[in-house]
Amino acid sequence: MKAITELDNMLTSPSDRLIADLKKIDGDILILGVGGKMGPTLAKLAKRAIDEGNLEKRVIGVSRFLSGNLREELEAAGIETISCDLLNDEALQALPNVKNIIYMAGNKFGTVGNEHFTWAMNAYLAGRIAEKFKDSQIVAFSTGNVYPLTNVLTNGCTEDFPVNPVGEYAQSCLGRERILTYFSHKHQTPMLIFRLNYAIDLRYGVLLEIAKHVYEGKAIDLSMGNVNVIWQGDANEYALRSLRHVDYPPTILNITGPETLSVRWVAKEFGKRFGKEALYVNEESDKALLNNASQAHKLFGYPRVSVQEMMDMVADWVANGGEMHNKPTHFQEREGAF
C-alpha cells in the first residue's frame, strides 16, 4: 500500500457486522471532534456503512476546521459538517440535538505547561456535552491511561481493574469519565466509555515509530517494553458498534488488540523486513501500560487486521516514503507527562 487513497479506502471499508448493527440503531450520528487523527476515517466509515446498507441516516461531523481542507473532504464524502468551538457554550448549545453521539474531542499532547486547557477540554467540557445531549446516547472516547502500570505477566487491566491514572492528562481523562457518569445517573443518559489503547494508522502510531527508528538506524527506547495496539479501522468500527451497547450508568469497555506485544520483538520483526539490525536503549521494566480488551472481542469479534498485517503495511509504507503525521505517541512515557 503506497497511496493515501488506498489507505483511506481500507480504513473506511465497513464490515457486514457494522452495517447490521447500524440498521438496529435509530437516528442520525453526530461526531464531536471529527478533526482529530481518527475522526475523519470514523465519519467516512459510518457514511459508507449507511450507504451500503441503504439506511436513512445522516452523519454530521463537528470540529473547529481551522486549517486544511478536511471540511471539503468530508462534505465530498457525503458527511455534513458544522464548524464549532465546543468550549464556546453558545456555539455548543446551537448544535442540533441528534440521537447518537460519538464524543471524540479532547486534549493530550501539550498538557505540560497548559494543564488548565487539558482539564477544560477533558473534564469541564464533558459536563457541558452531557447536559446538551442528555436525551441522546453517547459513546465517549477515553484512554487506557486511566489504569496504572501493571505487571506484563498479568494480561493487562480488565474493565473492573481499579483505576489509578499517572499524570495530569490521564487524571483529566478519568475526570471526564466521572463527570459523564454523574450526568448519566442524573438524566439516565445511556453511555459507553471507550477506553482505547494505541490505534494504528500507517501515518502515525506505535508501530510506525518503531519501524521508522529501525529503518533510520536509531535506537529503540525500551522503557515501556510492552504495548497493545489495534488497527484504526477496527477501533473506529468498534466505536460505531458500541452505540448498541450503551447503558446507564455507563458501560466501560477496553479497546485494543488481543496481544501484549514486546517492543523488542516488534523492532526485531521490522529489522527482518528492512534487512537492518534493531538497536536499543534502556531496559524493559516488568510493568507496562496494558489493556485487556477481551470483553470487546467477545462483543465485536477479533480485529479484522492482524499485527503481522499491520507490520507488513507499516514496513512497506516506511520503505517507500509514505506520508507521515509528525505526531509521536510518546508511548514510552512512564510518568504521564504529555
KOLPA-765399 format. One line per field, with one value per residue (C-alpha): x, y, z; residue number from 1. Coordinates in nm, 2 decimals, decimal comma. Example, Ala and Ser with C-alpha at 12.3 -4.5 7.8 and 13.67 -1.06 7.14 Angstrom:
<nuvexs>
px	c(1,23_1,37)
py	c(-0,45_-0,11)
pz	c(0,78_0,71)
vextor	c(1_2)
</nuvexs>
This chain:
<nuvexs>
px	c(0,00_0,16_-0,12_-0,33_-0,64_-0,57_-0,52_-0,83_-1,03_-0,91_-0,97_-1,33_-1,44_-1,73_-1,79_-2,13_-2,15_-2,12_-2,39_-2,61_-2,56_-2,63_-2,95_-3,06_-2,97_-3,23_-3,14_-2,85_-2,49_-2,31_-1,93_-1,78_-1,42_-1,42_-1,10_-0,87_-0,65_-0,93_-1,23_-1,22_-1,20_-1,46_-1,70_-1,63_-1,67_-2,01_-2,12_-2,01_-2,18_-2,50_-2,49_-2,41_-2,69_-2,93_-3,01_-3,18_-2,93_-2,71_-2,35_-2,26_-1,90_-1,82_-1,48_-1,33_-1,20_-0,93_-0,69_-0,65_-0,92_-1,08_-1,42_-1,43_-1,30_-1,58_-1,85_-1,73_-1,79_-2,15_-2,08_-2,25_-2,01_-2,05_-1,77_-1,79_-1,56_-1,71_-1,58_-1,80_-2,12_-2,34_-2,20_-2,23_-2,60_-2,67_-2,57_-2,86_-3,00_-2,90_-2,98_-2,64_-2,32_-1,96_-1,77_-1,40_-1,30_-1,01_-0,65_-0,34_-0,02_0,10_-0,06_0,26_0,26_-0,10_-0,28_-0,57_-0,67_-0,64_-0,87_-1,12_-1,13_-1,12_-1,33_-1,53_-1,64_-1,77_-2,03_-2,15_-2,17_-2,37_-2,62_-2,66_-2,72_-2,89_-3,16_-2,91_-2,70_-2,32_-2,01_-1,73_-1,36_-1,13_-0,79_-0,63_-0,40_-0,66_-0,52_-0,19_0,12_0,07_0,29_0,34_0,26_-0,09_-0,26_-0,34_-0,62_-0,98_-1,26_-1,31_-0,94_-0,90_-0,81_-0,50_-0,40_-0,05_0,00_-0,25_-0,36_-0,47_-0,62_-0,82_-0,95_-1,07_-1,23_-1,42_-1,53_-1,65_-1,84_-2,01_-2,11_-2,26_-2,48_-2,57_-2,70_-2,87_-3,05_-3,05_-2,85_-2,72_-2,34_-2,04_-1,68_-1,45_-1,10_-0,87_-0,51_-0,30_-0,49_-0,26_-0,26_0,03_0,09_0,13_0,13_0,35_0,43_0,53_0,76_0,94_0,97_1,10_1,37_1,48_1,48_1,69_1,93_1,81_1,79_1,45_1,37_1,26_1,15_0,79_0,88_0,53_0,23_-0,11_-0,22_-0,52_-0,58_-0,75_-1,02_-1,11_-1,11_-1,35_-1,58_-1,59_-1,68_-1,97_-2,09_-2,07_-2,38_-2,57_-2,41_-2,47_-2,63_-2,67_-2,47_-2,22_-2,08_-1,70_-1,52_-1,15_-1,05_-0,72_-0,58_-0,56_-0,19_0,06_0,35_0,71_0,86_1,19_1,02_0,84_1,17_1,34_1,05_1,09_1,47_1,39_1,17_1,43_1,74_1,87_1,97_1,74_1,92_1,80_1,85_1,73_1,59_1,24_1,05_0,83_0,54_0,37_0,05_-0,16_-0,53_-0,72_-0,99_-1,13_-1,48_-1,48_-1,36_-1,65_-1,89_-1,74_-1,51_-1,13_-0,99_-1,00_-0,64_-0,37_-0,05_0,16_-0,05_-0,01_0,37_0,39_0,19_0,39_0,72_0,62_0,49_0,82_1,04_0,85_0,85_0,48_0,32_0,36_0,20_0,45_0,26_0,46_0,25_0,51_0,42_0,75_0,63_0,60_0,54_0,23_0,39_0,25)
py	c(0,00_0,33_0,58_0,78_0,69_0,32_0,36_0,57_0,31_0,03_0,23_0,32_-0,02_-0,14_-0,50_-0,67_-0,67_-0,29_-0,24_-0,49_-0,30_0,04_-0,09_-0,15_0,20_0,47_0,82_1,02_1,02_1,33_1,31_1,57_1,63_1,49_1,67_1,45_1,17_0,91_1,13_1,17_0,79_0,72_0,96_0,81_0,46_0,54_0,71_0,41_0,17_0,37_0,40_0,03_-0,07_0,17_0,34_0,67_0,83_1,14_1,17_1,51_1,60_1,88_2,05_2,39_2,32_2,59_2,48_2,24_2,10_1,85_2,01_1,99_1,64_1,52_1,70_1,54_1,21_1,30_1,40_1,71_1,95_2,21_2,45_2,48_2,56_2,32_2,54_2,82_2,74_2,94_2,75_2,42_2,48_2,57_2,22_2,00_1,75_1,42_1,07_0,92_1,10_0,99_1,21_1,22_1,58_1,61_1,72_1,52_1,65_1,98_1,92_2,00_2,38_2,40_2,19_2,42_2,38_2,00_1,99_2,22_2,01_1,67_1,72_2,05_2,01_1,66_1,81_2,06_1,79_1,56_1,84_1,94_1,58_1,44_1,29_1,12_0,81_0,88_0,68_0,87_0,81_0,77_0,60_0,31_0,57_0,58_0,24_0,21_0,03_-0,34_-0,65_-0,77_-1,13_-1,04_-1,00_-0,63_-0,44_-0,55_-0,31_-0,38_-0,32_-0,02_0,30_0,49_0,74_0,87_1,24_1,52_1,41_1,07_1,23_1,47_1,17_1,00_1,33_1,32_0,97_1,07_1,37_1,17_0,91_1,17_1,31_0,96_0,89_1,23_1,21_0,84_0,90_0,58_0,60_0,39_0,48_0,37_0,32_0,30_0,20_0,29_0,29_0,23_0,41_0,39_0,76_0,76_0,52_0,30_0,06_0,34_0,50_0,17_0,09_0,44_0,41_0,07_0,19_0,50_0,31_0,49_0,31_0,20_0,31_0,00_0,20_0,08_-0,27_-0,39_-0,24_-0,30_-0,19_-0,21_-0,11_0,22_0,09_-0,18_0,07_0,30_0,01_-0,09_0,27_0,28_-0,06_0,05_0,25_-0,07_-0,13_0,20_0,19_0,39_0,40_0,39_0,07_0,06_-0,10_-0,15_-0,13_-0,27_-0,57_-0,92_-0,93_-0,80_-0,70_-0,69_-0,37_-0,56_-0,83_-0,57_-0,39_-0,73_-0,80_-0,47_-0,54_-0,86_-0,67_-0,39_-0,61_-0,40_-0,46_-0,31_-0,10_-0,04_0,18_0,13_-0,20_-0,33_-0,30_-0,57_-0,32_-0,15_0,03_-0,26_-0,31_-0,64_-0,60_-0,95_-0,81_-0,60_-0,90_-1,10_-0,83_-0,75_-1,03_-1,01_-0,72_-0,78_-0,66_-0,87_-0,74_-0,91_-0,75_-0,41_-0,46_-0,56_-0,25_-0,02_-0,15_-0,11_0,24_0,35_0,19_0,37_0,71_0,72_1,04_1,06_1,28_1,44_1,33_1,10_0,88_0,91_0,55_0,52_0,77_0,62_0,93_1,06_1,38_1,47)
pz	c(0,00_-0,11_-0,17_0,08_-0,13_-0,08_0,29_0,33_0,14_0,37_0,69_0,58_0,44_0,66_0,76_0,73_1,11_1,13_0,86_1,05_1,38_1,23_1,09_1,45_1,57_1,54_1,44_1,29_1,41_1,54_1,58_1,82_1,75_1,39_1,31_1,52_1,40_1,40_1,34_0,96_0,89_1,15_0,98_0,64_0,77_0,92_0,60_0,38_0,61_0,59_0,21_0,16_0,40_0,22_0,56_0,61_0,85_0,84_0,96_1,10_1,18_1,43_1,45_1,45_1,10_1,14_0,87_0,58_0,35_0,59_0,58_0,20_0,21_0,45_0,26_-0,06_0,11_0,19_0,56_0,69_0,88_1,14_1,25_1,63_1,92_2,18_2,46_2,34_2,52_2,28_1,98_2,17_2,25_1,89_1,77_1,65_1,90_1,75_1,88_1,86_1,98_1,92_2,16_2,05_2,14_2,40_2,45_2,53_2,38_2,51_2,85_3,04_3,09_2,97_3,22_3,26_2,90_2,91_3,22_3,04_2,73_2,90_3,21_3,22_2,86_2,93_3,17_2,91_2,64_2,88_2,96_2,60_2,48_2,78_2,56_2,33_2,37_2,39_2,31_2,47_2,39_2,68_2,73_2,89_3,06_3,34_3,46_3,64_3,50_3,56_3,55_3,20_3,31_3,43_3,09_3,14_3,31_3,26_3,30_3,67_3,75_3,99_3,80_3,92_3,65_3,63_3,53_3,47_3,12_3,25_3,56_3,34_3,13_3,45_3,54_3,20_3,29_3,63_3,51_3,23_3,48_3,71_3,43_3,31_3,66_3,67_3,34_3,28_2,96_2,80_2,76_2,69_2,80_2,52_2,68_2,38_2,37_2,06_1,74_1,44_1,11_0,86_0,91_1,28_1,58_1,79_1,51_1,27_1,53_1,60_1,22_1,15_1,42_1,28_0,92_1,01_1,24_1,56_1,89_2,02_2,38_2,58_2,88_2,81_2,70_2,61_2,44_2,30_1,95_1,72_1,36_1,34_1,11_1,37_1,65_1,46_1,37_1,74_1,84_1,60_1,70_2,06_2,01_2,06_2,40_2,58_2,93_3,24_3,45_3,16_3,01_3,04_2,75_2,69_2,32_2,18_2,01_2,17_2,20_2,45_2,22_2,32_2,18_2,14_1,93_1,72_1,64_1,55_1,32_1,14_1,13_0,93_0,69_0,63_0,64_0,93_1,29_1,55_1,81_2,17_2,47_2,83_2,96_2,98_3,31_3,44_3,43_3,14_3,04_2,92_2,85_2,84_2,57_2,58_2,66_2,34_2,14_2,29_2,17_1,83_1,74_1,70_1,49_1,11_1,07_1,25_1,40_1,13_0,86_1,03_1,04_0,68_0,57_0,80_0,68_0,32_0,39_0,56_0,30_0,02_0,19_0,27_0,41_0,79_1,06_1,29_1,60_1,82_2,06_2,35_2,43_2,62_2,88_3,23_3,43_3,24_3,13_2,79)
vextor	c(1_2_3_4_5_6_7_8_9_10_11_12_13_14_15_16_17_18_19_20_21_22_23_24_25_26_27_28_29_30_31_32_33_34_35_36_37_38_39_40_41_42_43_44_45_46_47_48_49_50_51_52_53_54_55_56_57_58_59_60_61_62_63_64_65_66_67_68_69_70_71_72_73_74_75_76_77_78_79_80_81_82_83_84_85_86_87_88_89_90_91_92_93_94_95_96_97_98_99_100_101_102_103_104_105_106_107_108_109_110_111_112_113_114_115_116_117_118_119_120_121_122_123_124_125_126_127_128_129_130_131_132_133_134_135_136_137_138_139_140_141_142_143_144_145_146_147_148_149_150_151_152_153_154_155_156_157_158_159_160_161_162_163_164_165_166_167_168_169_170_171_172_173_174_175_176_177_178_179_180_181_182_183_184_185_186_187_188_189_190_191_192_193_194_195_196_197_198_199_200_201_202_203_204_205_206_207_208_209_210_211_212_213_214_215_216_217_218_219_220_221_222_223_224_225_226_227_228_229_230_231_232_233_234_235_236_237_238_239_240_241_242_243_244_245_246_247_248_249_250_251_252_253_254_255_256_257_258_259_260_261_262_263_264_265_266_267_268_269_270_271_272_273_274_275_276_277_278_279_280_281_282_283_284_285_286_287_288_289_290_291_292_293_294_295_296_297_298_299_300_301_302_303_304_305_306_307_308_309_310_311_312_313_314_315_316_317_318_319_320_321_322_323_324_325_326_327_328_329_330_331_332_333_334_335_336_337_338)
</nuvexs>
